[in-house]
Amino acid sequence: MGRIYLSPPDMSTEERDLLLGAFDANWVAPVGPDLDAFEEEFAARIGVDHAVALASGTAGLHLALLIVGVEPGDLVVVPTFTFAATANVVHYVGAEPLFVDSSPDTWNIDPALVGNALDRATAEGRTVGAVVTVDLYGQCADHDPIRTVCEARGVPVVEDAAEAVGATWDGRPAGSFGDVGVFSFNGNKAMTTGGGGMLVAADRAVVDRARHLSTQAREATLHYEHAEVGFNYRLSNLLAAVGRGQVRRLDEMLARRARIRARYEDVLGPLEGVSFNPLSDRGRPNHWLTVAVLGDEAATDPAGLIAALEAVDAEARPAWKPMHLQPVYERFTCLGGSVAADAFARGVCLPSGSGMSDDDLDRVLDAAFGALSGG
């Protein structure tokens, strides 16, 4: 009986064969045919126009802020309920985060508060370099009202779709809502290359600019010529080969995550004080993680549920701790914050990996049911 992880890589012979093919061809570098093919195949599958594969989602967010023109001293509007990388990249470019709370019906950034944040910045005479949205736990944010207020003020939108590969909102794919979109292929994501990311955009010039910056900003000369500072952010051809296999299997992996979510709802949902991360009927999430939300009526608290799962060697974690509650960011302004803080206080991320067997899922369910029913 092995340990059940929260969201481990889901690999098959498809990925192994592609990886070994790249290895045997000696394309062991951040360049090669699998890298080119991965970008093309990913863009086609996800429904975006142009894509460049990078070493991480964080690298993609960093480049995105540079490309849309964020300057040192600018404000960047960021949801407080997110992973630290979304806020960290703001510091990479010398800007300052302005945190915004979540909508209770999706846990994603509240569009009304985005408008308030922009008004506040104007009143203070501050420049907003960008608004960064996050498609949290695999569900797209409601971008239409955000784009409306941002376009009226000339503020670009960067979509952090790191957790949402394959998700849609009103039939439109995650990653396509911002001026720039960014995905993560970290080992715990719905599809993975063991590390890596993808920057996407409708404008080819944006992706060409990202590709240039990600390869040390080398100019097209015979010798090594550099007119600006660049970065070593390209993905390895070997990891791209793995990514090609994951793209081919993406639909089946996302379908499995949806079935896991449904099982949690069927077995645990009827228990008193138990609900789950809210979903909108406007979207089709990828169910990256299913989050149990425990009310006061539940038979145990989040710590008790996590301990009960650990007792059967299953990993569970609290929901994201909001950025405005983190020691490194507590000095920065946050508009609202109670929705995100409540989700953190009551949320438990349950094992959701697409490779989880039915037997392992039953082990998790039995332990969780016992803890949450008091039995």
GINOR-V681203 format. One line per field, one symbol per residue. psi: psi as a letter, one per 20 degrees, with the letter a starting at -180 (. if undefined). A space follows every 50 residues. Layout:
psi: ???
//
This chain:
psi: orqorgmrqnqahghgghghghghikmmrlqrhhgghggghgggghkrgq qpprhrhggghghghghikpqpiqqpppphnrqhhhhhhhhhjjapqoqq rqphiijrpohhhgghghgggghikqpohqppqpnpkjpqrnhghghghg hhjkpqpponkhjkpirrpkipqqijhrhqqpqqkrijrhqqjjqrrppq qhohhghhgggghiljkprmrgropoirpaqmjqqqhghhgghghhghjg ghghhghhhgghggggghhiqpjparpqqqiirnrilgppopoorhiqir rghhgghhhhhklppqqqrppqhiiphhjiiqqpobihgghghghiqopq pjqiiprhghghgggggggggiij.
//
